[in-house]
């Protein structure tokens, strides 16, 4: 039998609505024909996480976020739908991570090491990774604190400057600037005087340099003589170096030792000189002999005839013997 136009339009509308629902569900990431397994995760906060956000393991898509519900204690329960073909250890963590700079989020499953597998309906432990914006904010926080501290220091410095240039302090600063200007003017005057002094002594300075040049020329002319003097000094130095100072000193030491021994022997009364010095009797005998000789000489001078007769008698006897 013939199908009416109304029936055709109705069937087409049903097909269109079904395709629309399935397409919308597909765009949300839901797989109508694959149910999967549901797991629950409790978060203190879910920064930027939305329903239908992807669930990945090492960047492989394994499921979608189905629901986000607020509990009475203001924590958030997320229902995660994960593929049935993917086994999850019980100690697996569901970490909320940033996808890009635009704020998109996803749930990364950090696979645990437990040998016991999680079952559908179990609650997994959830963590939140620091987002890129928050990381940048954390990095910039010390810089911001330093900038604020610097601004405070600048403000304090400006307050001090304003206090300096206000009232009596400002007058003191003005007087100080005036004193500095006067000091610079005095320094300028002194420098001018020094320039004049140098100009007056320019002739003497030229004479000094001329004398230095003449002296240098004389040194250049007497270079041969200076070389000879240096050679003679080197020869004398070599001669002195060749002298056996060690032997000379050793000989002198031996001579002093011998002299010391002689002096010690004299002091001990050894030898003629020692006896002469140490024995009083020998000294007295010599002294007595000298006195007898002195009396004899005086007697000869007083009675020369007596001794002349003796000489004649002695001489006569020698003539008879001859």
Backbone as a ProteinNet text record, in pm:
[ID]
protein_1_A
[PRIMARY]
XXXXXXXXXXXXXXXXXXXXXXXXXXXXXXXXXXXXXXXXXXXXXXXXXXXXXXXXXXXXXXXXXXXXXXXXXXXXXXXXXXXXXXXXXXXXXXXXXXXXXXXXXXXXXXXXXXXXXXXXXXXXXXXXXXXXXXXXXXXXXXXXXXXXXXXXXXXXXXXXXXXXXXXXXXXXXXXXXXXXXXXXXXXXXXXXXXXXXXXXXXXXXXXXXXXXXXXXXXXXXXXXXXXXXXXXXXXXXXXXXXXXXXXXXXXXXXXXXXXXXXXXXXXXXXXXXXXXXXXXXXXXXXXXXXXXXXXXXXXXXXXXXXXXXXXXXXXXXXXXXX
[TERTIARY]
85	0	87.6	34	110.2	126.1	251.1	282.6	247	179.5	135.8	251.1	232.8	335.9	358.2	255.2	267.9	356.1	339.2	422.4	567.8	591.4	729.8	793.5	717.2	769.7	796.3	708.3	728.1	851.3	869.7	987.7	1117.1	1113	1231.4	1262.1	1156.5	1178.2	1238	1192.4	1247.4	1394.8	1426.7	1567.8	1654.3	1602.8	1679.7	1702.7	1597.2	1613	1711.3	1702.1	1795.3	1939	1957.1	2093.5	2143.1	2052.4	2092.9	2136.2	2058.2	2092.7	2225.3	2238.8	2363.8	2483.5	2464.8	2575.1	2613.6	2509	2538.8	2611.1	2564	2630.5	2773.8	2791.9	2928.8	3018.8	2962.5	3041.9	3078.1	2994.8	3027.2	3128.9	3162.5	3261.2	3198.7	3068.7	3003.8	2988.5	3013.4	2995.3	2868.9	2767.9	2637.2	2636.4	2716.9	2713.1	2814.1	2900.9	2995.9	2972.4	2929.4	2893.1	3014.7	3115.5	3234.9	3208.2	3308.5	3298.4	3309.8	3235.8	3234.8	3320.2	3405.6	3485.2	3461.6	3477.9	3450	3578.8	3589.3	3706.1	3654.6	3706.4	3667.4	3779.8	3744.7	3841.2	3800.3	3899.6	3872.1	3834.1	3889.8	3857.2	3889.2	3818.8	3840.9	3863.6	3983.2	4007.9	3997.2	3884.6	3867	3819.1	3798.4	3754.6	3605.1	3571.6	3432.9	3390.5	3259.6	3207.2	3247.2	3268.6	3313.2	3461	3535	3679.7	3745.1	3853.3	3912.6	3986	3990.9	4070.7	4177.2	4303.5	4412.1	4513.1	4581.4	4694.4	4810.5	4911.7	5025.8	4977.5	4885.2	4828.1	4738.5	4701.4	4607.1	4469	4370	4234.6	4174.4	4130.6	4070.7	3932.5	3883.7	3751.4	3719.2	3604.8	3557	3503.7	3504.8	3443.2	3292.4	3214.8	3070.3	2997	3025.5	2951.2	3044	3004	3070.5	2961.8	2962.1	2857.8	2919.4	2850	2894.2	2832.1	2914.3	2865	2833	2765.1	2730.1	2851.7	2962.6	3082.5	3162.9	3099.9	3155.5	3274.8	3295.3	3389.9	3316.3	3391.4	3333.2	3362.1	3258.1	3270.5	3262.6	3364.6	3368.4	3345.2	3253.7	3230.8	3306.2	3397.9	3483.9	3440.4	3414.1	3377.2	3500.3	3547.6	3671.5	3640.4	3708.1	3685.5	3700.6	3617.7	3620.5	3747	3811.8	3929.5	4056.6	4042	4160.2	4153.4	4249.4	4253.5	4322.9	4267	4319	4357	4485.6	4521.9	4449.3	4432.2	4353.6	4419.1	4554	4622.1	4649	4572.9	4586.7	4532.6	4601.6	4557.9	4503	4395.8	4335.3	4377.1	4466.9	4525.2	4468.5	4417.2	4368.1	4488	4505.4	4621.1	4575.1	4663.4	4635.9	4677.7	4596.7	4626	4700.6	4660.9	4723.9	4711.9	4756.8	4752.7	4611.3	4518.5	4382.1	4298.5	4351.7	4279	4209.3	4223.6	4160.2	4223.1	4139.1	4184.2	4156.3	4225.8	4201.5	4239.3	4199.7	4232	4335.3	4452.4	4558.7	4557.4	4552.1	4556.3	4701.9	4745.3	4879.9	4869.6	4911.1	4891.9	4974.8	4909.1	4977.3	5045.2	5101.2	5176.3	5104.3	4984.4	4911.9	4872.6	4876.8	4835	4683.9	4617.4	4472.4	4410.3	4315.2	4253	4130.8	4108.3	3989.9	3867.9	3755.7	3632.2	3540.9	3447.9	3354	3278.6	3274.9	3208.8	3305	3433.7	3531.8	3569.3	3622.1	3667.2	3819.3	3866.4	4010.7	4059	4186	4244.4	4270.6	4230.3	4245.2	4346.6	4419.1	4514.3	4496.2	4546.3	4535.3	4676.7	4711.8	4842.4	4835.2	4944.3	4949.4	4941.3	4846.7	4829.9	4943.2	4947.5	5054	5042	4918.6	4899.8	4937.1	4897.3	4931.6	5081.7	5147.5	5293.5	5361.1	5311.8	5367.3	5343.8	5222.7	5192.2	5285.1	5312.5	5403.8	5544.7	5588.3	5721.4	5732.7	5622.7	5625.9	5601.4	5557.3	5525.2	5647.1	5766.5	5883.5	5920.7	5910	5942	5843.4	5716.1	5615.3	5643.1	5682.6	5713.4	5832.4	5935.9	6052.7	6015.7	5928.4	5884.8	5808.2	5721.3	5647.7	5742.2	5843.1	5940.8	6019.3	6055.8	6127.9	6043	5915	5826.6	5815.8	5810	5807.5	5934	6050.6	6177.9	6181.8	6131.3	6128.3	6038.7	5924.8	5833.6	5900.5	5971.7	6042.4	6149.9	6221.7	6327.1	6268.5	6154.9	6091.9	6046.2	5999.2	5959.2	6078.7	6193.4	6314	6357.9	6353.9	6394.1	6304.1	6172.7	6080.8	6110.1	6144.1	6177.5	6306	6401.4	6528.3	6507.6	6428.4	6410.4	6295	6256.1	6148.1	6199.3	6154.9	6185.1	6332.2	6378.3	6516	6615.2	6575.8	6665.3	6692.3	6589.8	6609.3	6708.3	6700.5	6797.5	6938.6	6951.5	7083.4	7138.2	7051.7	7096.1	7139.9	7061.7	7098.8	7233.6	7254.1	7383.7	7496.9	7468.7	7571.9	7607.3	7505.3	7531.8	7612.7	7579.5	7655.1	7800.2	7822	7958.2	8035.7	7967.9	8035.2	8073.6	7983.6	8014.9	8134.7	8138.4	8252.6	8382.2	8373.1	8492.4	8542.8	8450.9	8491.3	8554.7	8499.8	8558.2	8699.6	8718.9	8853.3	8949.5	8900.9	8986.6	9025.1	8931.7	8962	9069.8	9061.4	9162.8	9300.1	9301	9427.9	9488.4	9406	9458.3	9515.9	9451.7	9506.7	9642.3	9654.2	9782.7	9891.7	9853.7	9951.6	9995.3	9898.9	9935.5	10033.1	10008.3	10099.3	10236.9	10240	10368.5	10446.9	10376.8	10443.5	10494.8	10415.7	10460.4	10586.4	10593.3	10711.8	10835.2	10814.3	10927.1	10954.1	10894	10913.6	11059.8	11128.9	11270.6	11355.2	11330.5	11407.4	11380.7	11256.5	11223.9	11295.2	11299.9	11372.9	11520.6	11577	11719.3	11744.2	11653.8	11668.6	11668.4	11574.6	11569.1	11692.2	11743.1	11865.4	11982.3	11993.8	12101.6	12088.2	11963.6	11943.7	11985.2	11955.5	11996.3	12147.7	12216.4	12362.9	12422.3	12361.9	12411.6	12395.2	12283.4	12261.8	12362	12391.5	12490.4	12628.3	12665.1	12795.2	12802.9	12694.9	12694.1	12712.5	12649.9	12664.3	12807.6	12872.7	13010.5	13107.6	13082.9	13172.5	13127.4	13052.8	13002.7	13117.7	13226.9	13340.9	13410.6	13433.7	13499.2	13415.7	13285.7	13199.7	13203.7	13214.8	13223	13352	13465.4	13593	13586.4	13527.7	13513.6	13432.7	13325.2	13243.7	13322.5	13406.3	13488.4	13590.7	13654.5	13751.2	13685	13564.9	13492.8	13460.7	13426.5	13399.6	13524.5	13644.2	13769.9	13803.7	13786.7	13814.2	13722	13598.3	13502.3	13541.7	13585.9	13630.6	13752.9	13845.5	13966	13929.2	13839	13794.9	13725.1	13649.6	13581.2	13680.5	13797.8	13897.3	13978.7	13982.4	14060.7	14000.2	14094.2	14048.9	14021.4	13905.1	13869.8	13853.1	13801.4	13781.6	13915.2	14016.9	14148.9	14214.3	14200.4	14257.9	14198.4	14068.6	14001.3	14044.6	14061.4	14105.5	14246.7	14338.6	14475.1	14474.1	14392.5	14384.3	14332	14234.7	14181.7	14290.3	14373.6	14482.4	14585.7	14621	14718.7	14669	14540.6	14483.5	14484.9	14461.2	14463.5	14604.6	14706.8	14845.7	14883.4	14843.6	14872	14805.7	14684.3	14613.9	14687.2	14739.2	14813.8	14940.3	15011.2	15133.4	15100.7	14995.2	14956.3	14918	14845.7	14808.7	14934.4	15036.4	15160.3	15235.7	15239.3	15306.4	15237.1	15100.8	15026.4	15047.7	15070.7	15095.2	15240.3	15329.9	15469	15559	15515.9	15597.3	15695.7	15819.9	15920.4	15986.4	16087.4	16163.8	16076	15998.1	15912	15807	15756.7	15657.1	15718.1	15836.5	15901.4	15936.4	15980.3	16015.6	15894.6	15778	15656.8	15597.9	15607	15536.3	15624.2	15760.6	15847.7	15904.8	15874.5	15921.9	16072.6	16128	16272.4	16360	16323.5	16401.7	16395.4	16281	16268	16355.5	16355.2	16436.2	16585	16629.4	16770.6	16810.5	16728.1	16760.3	16766.6	16672.3	16671	16799	16841.7	16964.7	17086.1	17089	17202.3	17208.4	17093.8	17091.1	17142.4	17102.6	17150.9	17302.2	17358.3	17503.2	17577.2	17521.9	17585.1	17580.6	17468.8	17459.7	17563.7	17587.8	17689.5	17829.6	17851.8	17982.5	18012	17915	17933.3	17960.7	17887.8	17909.2	18049.5	18093.5	18227.4	18335.9	18311.5	18409.4	18416	18300.9	18301.6	18367.1	18355.1	18413.2	18562	18608.8	18750	18800.9	18820.4	18866.6	19010.1	19090.9	19232.1	19247.9	19163.3	19170.9	19158.1	19068.4	19039.7	19140.3	19200.1	19304.4	19425.6	19463	19576.3	19553.3	19435.9	19403.6	19416.3	19377.6	19387.5	19534.6	19618.1	19760.5	19826.7	19792	19850.1	19811.7	19693.7	19651.6	19720.7	19749.7	19813.8	19959.5	20031.1	20170	20191.4	20109.8	20122.9	20108.7	20020.9	20002.8	20129.8	20198.3	20322	20433.1	20445.6	20549.8	20528.1	20403.1	20374	20411.1	20384.4	20419.4	20569.6
-118	0	121.6	228.7	353	417.8	472	541.2	687.8	738.8	876.1	973.9	1090	1194.2	1226.4	1227	1257.8	1155.5	1025.6	920.7	938.3	971.9	994.1	1110.5	1217.3	1334.4	1299.2	1222.4	1183.4	1095.8	997.6	910.2	989.2	1081.5	1164.9	1250.6	1299	1381.4	1298.4	1173.8	1086.7	1058.4	1027.8	1000.8	1124.1	1241.1	1364.1	1391.2	1372.4	1395.8	1297	1168.7	1066.8	1100.7	1141.7	1178.7	1299.6	1396	1513.8	1479	1391.9	1353.4	1277.9	1182.2	1104.4	1194.5	1289.2	1379.4	1469.9	1521.2	1606.2	1527.3	1404.2	1320.2	1288	1267.8	1239.8	1361.2	1481.6	1602.3	1623.2	1575.6	1586.2	1482.8	1392.1	1288.9	1163.2	1154.1	1034.3	932.3	810.1	700.9	625.7	647	591.8	440.1	383.8	239.5	167.7	239.5	181.7	246.2	166.7	220.5	251	163.2	183.6	163.1	202.4	189.1	326.4	343.1	470.7	460.4	563.6	577	716.9	730.2	857.4	910.8	1042.2	1110	1231.9	1253.4	1367.9	1471.1	1593.2	1703.1	1815.1	1884.3	2005.1	2119.3	2118.7	2218.7	2158.1	2209	2161.1	2282.9	2341.8	2465.6	2444.8	2487.4	2483.6	2351.6	2248.3	2118.2	2124.3	2069.8	2070.7	1927.9	1910.8	1781.9	1758.4	1633.2	1585.7	1615.7	1668	1684.4	1547	1534.5	1401.8	1347.7	1214.7	1140.8	1065.7	1087.6	1030.5	959.5	863.9	794.7	806.1	879.2	902.8	959.6	1059.3	1128.7	1040.1	922.3	835.9	851.3	881.9	902.7	769.8	765.1	641.2	665.7	790.5	815	963.7	994.6	1131.6	1157.9	1287.4	1329.3	1338.7	1262.7	1258.4	1362.7	1372.2	1462	1526.7	1646.8	1717.4	1761.6	1709.2	1737.5	1794.9	1895.2	1960.7	1890.6	1852.4	1784.9	1887.8	1846.3	1940.5	2004.6	1934.3	1993.9	2076.9	2107.4	2191	2127.7	2000.1	1928.5	1886	1845.9	1817	1671.7	1602.6	1463.1	1460.7	1403.7	1390	1243.7	1222.5	1086.9	1070.9	973	949.8	822	832.3	715	671.9	548.3	498.9	372	350	236.1	105.6	8.4	-120.3	-199.1	-170.4	-247.8	-200.8	-102.4	-47	-80.5	-157.3	-195.2	-85.6	-61.5	45.6	-14.5	-3.7	-46.1	38.8	-17.1	50.2	179.6	187.3	307	410.4	403.8	501.5	636.3	744.1	879.9	948.8	1027.7	1107.5	1252.6	1298.8	1431.8	1526.9	1643	1746.9	1826.2	1829.5	1895.3	1997.4	2096.2	2198.1	2145.8	2176.8	2132.9	2239.5	2366	2474.3	2602	2713.2	2842.8	2899.8	2843.3	2897.7	2850.4	2759.7	2715.6	2583.2	2513.8	2383.3	2282.4	2191.1	2094.9	1953.7	1859.5	1718.4	1644.2	1517.2	1432.9	1331.2	1335.4	1239.5	1131.9	1006.4	895	857.5	872.5	832.5	689.8	595	453.3	413.7	343.3	295.8	162	107.3	-17.5	-132.9	-107.9	-211.7	-325	-446.5	-562.6	-581.5	-511.9	-521.2	-415.3	-454.9	-364.1	-296.9	-170.7	-97.5	-147.7	-152.3	-198	-79.3	-99.8	5.3	51.2	183.3	240.4	274.7	233.5	266.3	414.2	461.5	601.5	606.9	686.2	702.7	828.4	830.8	948.2	1056.6	1178.7	1288.5	1392.7	1447.6	1556.1	1661.6	1780.8	1892.5	1943	1944.7	1995.9	2147.9	2212.8	2358.6	2400.7	2488	2534	2625.3	2644.3	2727.6	2870.1	2922.1	3058.4	3070	2968.6	2972.3	2959.5	2875.3	2862.4	2995.4	3063.4	3194.2	3292.9	3283.3	3372.2	3344.2	3215.8	3180.7	3229.5	3220.6	3267.4	3418.5	3487	3633.6	3691.5	3608.7	3661.1	3721	3655.2	3720.8	3851.1	3854.4	3978	4087.8	4049.5	4148.4	4201.8	4110.8	4155	4251.1	4220	4308.5	4443.8	4442	4569.1	4652.2	4586.1	4659.4	4715.3	4634.8	4683.3	4801.6	4791.3	4901.6	5027.1	5011.3	5127.4	5189.5	5104.1	5158.3	5235.4	5181.9	5251.3	5384.3	5383.2	5508.2	5609.8	5563.2	5653.5	5711.8	5626.4	5675.8	5776.1	5746.5	5837.6	5972.2	5969.3	6095	6173.1	6100.9	6169.3	6238.7	6168.4	6228.1	6348.5	6334.3	6446.5	6566.4	6541.2	6651.8	6717.8	6632.3	6688.3	6770.1	6726.2	6799.4	6935.7	6940	7065.5	7148.9	7126.4	7206	7275	7398.6	7469.8	7501.6	7490	7525.2	7431.7	7305.6	7210.5	7253.5	7303	7354.6	7468.7	7557	7667.3	7612.7	7510.6	7450.8	7391.9	7323.8	7266.8	7376.6	7488.3	7599.8	7657.3	7673.8	7724.5	7629	7497.2	7398.7	7408.3	7424.5	7438.3	7564.2	7674.3	7798.9	7779.9	7707.4	7681.7	7598.7	7500.8	7418.4	7502.9	7595.4	7682.3	7771.5	7825.6	7909.2	7827.3	7703.5	7617.8	7590.4	7566.2	7543.2	7668.1	7786.8	7911.3	7930	7901.2	7910.7	7813.7	7693.4	7595.1	7644.1	7709.8	7764.8	7872	7957.9	8061.6	7999.1	7897.2	7830.9	7769.2	7706.5	7645.6	7750.7	7868.8	7976	8021.9	8033.5	8072.7	7969.2	7843.1	7738.1	7748.2	7775.3	7791.8	7907.9	8021	8134.9	8100.8	8028.5	7989.1	7900.7	7807.5	7718.8	7798.1	7897.6	7980.2	8059	8111.3	8186.5	8097.5	7974.7	7883.2	7799.9	7837.8	7759.6	7759.3	7878.5	7886.1	7791.7	7792.1	7702.3	7555.9	7525.7	7388	7348.3	7445.4	7417.1	7394.8	7475	7458.6	7321.5	7281.8	7150.2	7039.6	7046.6	6943.3	6948.5	7072.4	7083.5	7017.6	7043	6980.5	6828.6	6781.7	6637.1	6580.3	6655.4	6609.1	6606.8	6712.5	6717.2	6602	6575.9	6465.3	6331.5	6314.9	6191.7	6181.2	6295.7	6294	6257.9	6312.5	6279.3	6130.4	6076	5932.3	5852.5	5899.9	5829.2	5837.1	5955.2	5970.4	5885.5	5873.9	5798.2	5653.5	5609.5	5473.1	5372.2	5399.1	5306.1	5301.4	5419.9	5424.6	5354.5	5379.6	5313	5161.8	5119.6	4975	4918.6	4996.4	4950.6	4944.2	5046.4	5045.8	4924.5	4897.7	4781.9	4653	4644.6	4524.4	4510.4	4625.2	4619.4	4575.1	4629.1	4588.1	4438.2	4390.3	4247.4	4165.3	4217.9	4146.6	4141.1	4257.4	4262.5	4167.9	4166.5	4076.7	3931.2	3899.3	3762	3726.8	3825.2	3801.1	3776.5	3861.4	3842.4	3707.9	3670	3541.9	3426.8	3448.3	3341.5	3328.6	3434.4	3428.3	3324.4	3248.3	3143	3204.4	3270.1	3333	3228.1	3115.2	3010.8	2964.5	2944.7	2904.3	3010	3136.9	3247.4	3256.1	3244.3	3249.8	3132.5	3014.1	2897.5	2918.1	2977.1	3004.5	3105.1	3210.5	3310.7	3248.9	3157	3090.3	3006.1	2936.7	2856.2	2943.9	3060.9	3150.8	3203.7	3242.2	3289.7	3179.4	3055.1	2944.1	2924.2	2934.9	2918.6	3029.8	3155.1	3267.7	3250.4	3199.4	3174.8	3071.3	2967.7	2865.1	2923.3	3013.4	3075.9	3161.1	3240.5	3327.3	3243.9	3133.4	3046.7	2986.4	2947.1	2890.6	2993.6	3118.8	3226.1	3249.6	3250.6	3271.7	3157.4	3036.9	2921.6	2913.6	3003.4	3004.9	2910.1	2865.7	2775.3	2854.3	2799	2865.6	2981.6	3039.5	3149.9	3271.3	3304.6	3423.4	3404	3282.5	3257.3	3266	3209	3217.5	3360.9	3436.6	3575.8	3654.4	3619.4	3694.9	3647.4	3515.1	3460.6	3448.6	3431.2	3410.5	3543.4	3578.5	3705.7	3702.6	3585.5	3577.4	3612.6	3559.8	3592.5	3740	3796.3	3940.8	4017.5	3972.6	4043.1	4026.6	3906.8	3885.8	3977.8	3984.3	4073.6	4217.1	4251.3	4388.4	4416.5	4317.1	4334.3	4344.8	4263.3	4269.3	4405.3	4456.7	4589.5	4694.3	4682.3	4779.7	4768.1	4643.2	4624.8	4684.4	4661.3	4720.3	4871.5	4923.1	5069.2	5123	5053.9	5099	5087.5	4978	4961.9	5073.8	5107.8	5216.3	5346.5	5368.6	5493.5	5494.3	5377.7	5372.2	5394.7	5336.4	5358.9	5507.3	5569.5	5712.6	5792.2	5745.4	5820.1	5790.4	5669	5631.2	5560.6	5628	5563.4	5516.6	5582.8	5545	5405.1	5373	5239.2	5132.8	5151.2	5049.5	5057	5175.8	5188.4	5109.1	5117.6	5041	4894.1	4849.3	4707.8	4667.9	4756.6	4725.3	4719.4	4808.5	4807.6	4681	4646	4524.5	4404.7	4395.1	4286.3	4289.7	4409.2	4422.9	4387.9	4425.7	4391.8	4243.9	4177	4031.4	3973.4	4028.8	3972.6	3998.7	4116.3	4145.2	4048.8	4017	3919.4	3784.2	3737.3	3607.2	3608.3	3715.3	3717.4	3713.1
0	0	0	-42.1	-55.9	80	102.6	228.4	210.4	307.8	295.3	318.7	272.3	287.8	434.5	516.9	658.1	729.2	687.1	749.2	711.7	587.5	545	621.5	636.1	707.9	853.1	915.2	1054.9	1072.5	979.2	989.6	971.7	876.6	855.2	977.1	1043.9	1163.7	1275.9	1292.1	1397.2	1370.9	1244.9	1209.3	1235.3	1199.8	1219.4	1366.9	1448.8	1592.9	1653.8	1611.6	1664.1	1626.6	1500	1455.9	1532.1	1560.5	1634.6	1775.8	1842.1	1978.4	1981.7	1889.7	1885.4	1852.5	1761	1725.5	1841.7	1911.7	2027	2135.2	2156.8	2256.6	2214.8	2082.8	2033.6	2051.3	2026.3	2046.1	2192.2	2282.1	2423.3	2467.7	2378	2411.6	2464.7	2462.1	2512.9	2400.6	2435.1	2340.2	2379.4	2302.6	2337	2334.8	2247.6	2230.4	2320.3	2386.6	2481	2617.2	2712.5	2842.1	2927.7	2934	3014.9	3162.8	3245.9	3391.4	3456.1	3564.6	3634.7	3761.9	3781	3903.6	3959.9	4089.9	4155	4219.7	4213.5	4271.5	4346.3	4470.1	4552.1	4545.6	4506.3	4497	4590.9	4648.6	4725.2	4632.5	4514.7	4412.9	4276.1	4174.1	4037.1	3948.4	3950.4	3875.9	3724.7	3668.3	3523.7	3467.7	3549.3	3498.6	3464.4	3347.5	3300.9	3267	3262.7	3217.3	3072.7	3038.4	2907.3	2879.5	2979.1	2959.4	2950.2	2875.8	2851	2972.8	2976.2	3074.7	2996.2	3031.6	2953	3041.7	2976.8	3037.9	2939.2	2977	2886.7	2753	2762.7	2648.2	2560.6	2606.9	2535.3	2597.7	2514.6	2563.4	2607.2	2735.1	2787.9	2845.6	2847.7	2901.2	2905.2	2968.4	2978.5	3119.2	3157.3	3282.9	3259.5	3335.4	3315	3396.8	3527.7	3614.5	3716.2	3761.5	3870.9	3967.1	4086.7	4184.2	4311.4	4366.5	4489.4	4609.5	4708.4	4827.4	4936.6	5041.7	5149.3	5215.6	5219.4	5280.8	5180.4	5064.1	4958.5	4886.5	4907.7	4821.5	4694.8	4595.1	4463.5	4429.6	4386	4343.1	4191.5	4130.9	3985.9	3950.4	3852.1	3802.8	3672.5	3674.9	3558.7	3490.6	3359.2	3281.8	3201.9	3230.4	3170.4	3092.6	2985.6	2898.1	2975.2	2940.3	3008	2977.8	2865.4	2825.5	2897.3	2981.1	3048.8	3196.5	3246	3387.4	3468.6	3586.9	3672.9	3807.7	3851.2	3986.9	4090.9	4211.1	4311.8	4360.9	4358.7	4408.7	4299.9	4189.8	4082.1	4127.4	4087.4	4121.5	3997.5	4017.3	3910.2	3930.6	3844.6	3862.2	3757.6	3805.8	3715.6	3665	3531.4	3470.5	3368.7	3343.9	3243.4	3107.4	3007.1	2870.2	2793.6	2807.4	2733	2815	2753.7	2821.1	2827.7	2751.8	2748.4	2865	2946.7	3064.8	3049.7	2935.6	2918.1	3013.9	3067.1	3164.9	3116.1	3177.9	3156.1	3282.3	3290.7	3404.3	3358	3418.8	3389.2	3496.8	3453.4	3547.3	3571.9	3697.2	3738	3789	3705.3	3734.6	3855.9	3950.2	4069.4	4047.9	4154.9	4148.1	4220.1	4263.6	4335.8	4240.2	4292.6	4211.8	4212.7	4304.5	4313.2	4224	4139.9	4045.1	4106.1	4062.7	4107	4029.1	4098.7	4036.5	4007.8	3917.9	3882.3	4006.5	4026.8	4142.9	4255.3	4245	4348.5	4342.2	4453.5	4463.1	4453.9	4360.9	4342.1	4414.5	4441.6	4507.9	4403.5	4433.5	4338.1	4383.3	4287.7	4311.7	4204.6	4233	4139.6	4109.2	3982.6	3941.6	3931.3	3969.4	3960.3	3814.1	3784.5	3648.3	3602.7	3471.4	3415.1	3465.4	3467.1	3515.9	3663	3740.9	3882.8	3903.1	3818.5	3828.1	3797.6	3692.8	3658.7	3772	3832.1	3944.2	4062.3	4088	4196.5	4168.2	4041.5	4005.8	4017	3981.5	3983.3	4122.4	4215.4	4348.5	4418.1	4417.9	4480.4	4413.4	4278.6	4207.2	4245.4	4255.8	4295	4435.4	4525.9	4662.6	4662.8	4581.4	4574.3	4514.7	4411.7	4352	4454.6	4529.7	4633.2	4739.3	4777.7	4875.5	4819.9	4689.3	4625.9	4621.4	4589.1	4585.4	4723.8	4829.1	4964.7	4997.4	4952.3	4976.6	4903.1	4777.6	4701.1	4769.2	4819.8	4888.8	5013.6	5088.3	5207.5	5168.2	5057.8	5012.5	4971.7	4902.1	4862.3	4984.6	5086.8	5210.6	5274.5	5275.9	5333.3	5251.4	5117.8	5031.6	5054.4	5065.3	5090.5	5225.6	5325.3	5456.9	5450.2	5365.6	5354.7	5292.8	5188.1	5114.7	5166.7	5289.8	5347.9	5473.5	5498.1	5621.4	5637.9	5762.9	5796.2	5728.1	5713.2	5646.4	5503.6	5436.4	5301.1	5298.7	5398.2	5405.5	5425.8	5510.9	5531.6	5402.7	5327.3	5200.1	5104.5	5102.1	5015.7	5055	5187	5234.1	5198.1	5207.3	5172.5	5025.6	4941.1	4797.5	4770.1	4842	4825.8	4867.9	4979.4	5026.3	4924.9	4866.1	4763.9	4643.9	4604.4	4490.8	4522.3	4646.1	4684.8	4687.1	4735.8	4738.6	4598	4504.8	4366.1	4305.9	4342.3	4293	4347.2	4477.8	4535.4	4469.4	4441.6	4374.4	4235.8	4169.1	4037.1	4047.3	4151.4	4171	4199.1	4284	4315	4189.9	4107.1	3984.5	3890.9	3886	3802.8	3856.5	3989.7	4048.3	4017.6	4026	3994.2	3849.1	3759	3617.8	3600	3671.8	3662.1	3716.3	3828.9	3887.3	3790	3728.6	3632.8	3514.4	3470.1	3358	3394.5	3522.4	3563.5	3575	3613.2	3630.5	3506	3395.5	3273.1	3231.2	3247	3208.3	3292.2	3423.9	3510.6	3475.9	3445	3407.9	3280	3182.5	3058.2	3086.6	3179.4	3214.4	3276.6	3365	3429.5	3325.5	3232.4	3129.3	3039.1	3014.6	2934.7	3006	3138.4	3215.4	3215.2	3226.5	3221.5	3087.2	2979.2	2846.9	2834.9	2889	2884	2964.2	3080.8	3163.2	3090.8	3024.2	2947.9	2834.6	2769.6	2662	2714.4	2832.7	2893.2	2924.8	2976.4	3003.1	2875	2766.7	2639.2	2587.8	2604.3	2557.5	2639.7	2768.4	2855.8	2872.1	2773.9	2783.3	2785.7	2702.7	2698	2832.8	2892.8	3023	3129.9	3125.9	3222.8	3204.9	3077.7	3052.7	3109.9	3092	3147.4	3299.9	3359.2	3505.8	3550.6	3477.8	3513.6	3498.8	3389.3	3370.7	3482.5	3520.9	3631.2	3760.7	3785.2	3904.6	3899.8	3780.5	3767.8	3792.5	3741.3	3763.4	3912.3	3979.4	4123.7	4198.8	4156.9	4222.2	4202.7	4077.7	4051.8	4135.9	4148.1	4228.9	4374.6	4424.2	4562.7	4579.1	4477.6	4486.4	4484.9	4412.1	4404.1	4531.5	4615.1	4738.9	4831.9	4894.7	4986.8	5124	5134.7	5262.2	5371.8	5332	5433.4	5490.8	5400.8	5449.4	5533.7	5488.6	5564.8	5703.7	5708.7	5839.1	5926	5863.9	5940.7	5996	5909.9	5957.1	6070.7	6054	6160.3	6289.7	6274.8	6393.4	6460.6	6377	6434	6503.9	6438.9	6499.3	6634	6637.6	6764.3	6869	6823.7	6918.4	6976.7	6884.5	6931.2	7028.2	6991.4	7078.1	7214.1	7212.5	7338.6	7422.8	7355.3	7428.9	7491.7	7413.8	7466.5	7588.1	7575.2	7686.2	7807.4	7783.1	7895.2	7960.8	7876.6	7931.8	8013.4	7962.6	8037.1	8169.7	8164.1	8287.9	8386.4	8332.6	8419.9	8467.2	8420.8	8465.3	8389.6	8273.7	8194.3	8110	8092.4	8010.1	8083	8017	8076	8098.4	7992.9	8004.3	8111.7	8122.3	8225.7	8364.3	8381.1	8512.1	8546.1	8440.6	8464.7	8513.6	8459.3	8493.9	8625.9	8649.4	8766.7	8891.7	8876.7	8993.3	9039.9	9160.2	9215.3	9244.8	9279.2	9312.5	9194.9	9074.3	8955.2	8926.6	8947.2	8925.1	9023	9148.6	9250.1	9219.5	9174	9137.8	9024.7	8922.9	8810.8	8857.9	8943.6	8994.5	9075.7	9157.1	9237.3	9145.8	9038.4	8943.4	8878.2	8840.3	8777.9	8875.8	9001.8	9101	9120.2	9123.8	9136.8	9017.8	8895.2	8776	8782.6	8832.6	8843.6	8940.7	9055.5	9152.3	9093.3	9014.9	8952.3	8854.3	8775.3	8678.5	8748.9	8856	8930.6	8993.9	9045	9106.2	9001.9	8877.5	8769.9	8735.4	8731.5	8700.8	8814	8939.4	9052.8	9069.2	9046.5	9066.7	8942.2	8835.8	8714.1	8725.6	8810.6	8820	8876.3	8965.8	9024.2	8917.1	8830.7	8730	8616.8	8591.5	8489.3	8531.2	8662.6	8714.4	8697.1	8725.8	8707.9	8564	8473.4	8331.7	8290.8	8349.1	8314.5	8366.7	8487.9	8544.4	8458.9	8426.5	8340	8208	8155.6	8025	8033.3	8143.7	8159.3	8161.9	8233.6	8238.2	8100.9	8013.9	7879.3	7799.3	7820.5	7743.5	7784.4	7911.1	7953.8	7894.5	7894.1	7834.6	7689.7	7614.5	7472.6	7459.2
[MASK]
++++++++++++++++++++++++++++++++++++++++++++++++++++++++++++++++++++++++++++++++++++++++++++++++++++++++++++++++++++++++++++++++++++++++++++++++++++++++++++++++++++++++++++++++++++++++++++++++++++++++++++++++++++++++++++++++++++++++++++++++++++++++++++++++++++++++++++++++++++++++++++++++++++++++++++++++++++++++++++++++++

